[in-house]
Amino acid sequence: MKITIIGTGNMGGAIARGLAQGRLVSNSDITVCDPSHAKLKELNQEYPEIHTSSDNVSATQGADLVILAVKPWLLKEVMSSLPLTDTQMVASLAAGIPFAELSQYAAVQTPLFRVVPNTAISQLASLTAIAAQDATPAQQQQLLDIFYEMGIAMIVPESQIPAVTALTSCGIAFVLKYIQAAMQAGVEMGVYPKDAMRMVAQSVKGAAELILNNDTHPLVEIDKVTTPGGITIKGINELDHAGFSSAVIRAMKASR
């Protein structure tokens, strides 16, 4: 499978590096296109077999999948200039642009995907949501397989993209905000900043593993560590008194 990625910003570059570390696609079948020669050179130094180009048109020809990792306001200009065929799959990372608009940008009807990863894709730990239009089940499975190598991927209806973006793409920032706040508390209590950051980050990772690797629920896991009269339940109650749950819900809904 030949894949072309247009744009090597934070997300496009992370996807290119993730693909290069996977086993489904050969590095020599990956082409990355960007006007910045510095970014392309940096990528080539890491993965010499990846093809690089500053010509979107030539880079797109012959690709089975074209991933558009450009800013939303550039998407129309970039996509409409590509010589797409009806057999090529096109995946857009622009979360705010629906299929109705994307369909107008292409000269032909082609299988379209809206892909919403998060920045943890650089660590092969993203939750990537994928919506599809005019794509066969086999093509949808191809996208799932590709992004599963960079974390977890799932197919969702387009109507859920705003909510999914809040939960995963924006949501990772909210988790980092918690890590920052907990780290500050650790420093106030006498723990060195780097140690506090590592401790809290590992705790968040552990909590996530409990949920992902077991048939459980957050309340079940919380109940296991909240001994009657103990210190954990006191902290949980302080979070509730301060409106922690309400703040998280409001933040998610504001990010749709």
Secondary structure by P-SEA (a helix, b strand, c coil): cbbbbccccaaaaaaaaaaaaccccccccbbbbcccaaaaaaaaaaccccccccccccccccccbbbbcccccaaaaaaaaccccccbbbbbccccccaaaaaaacccccbbbbbbbcccccccccbbbbbbccccaaaaaaaaaaaaaacbbbbbcccaaaaaaaacaaaaaaaaaaaaaaaaaaaaacccaaaaaaaaaaaaaaaaaaaaaccccaaaaaaaccccccaaaaaaaaaaaaaaaaaaaaaaaaac
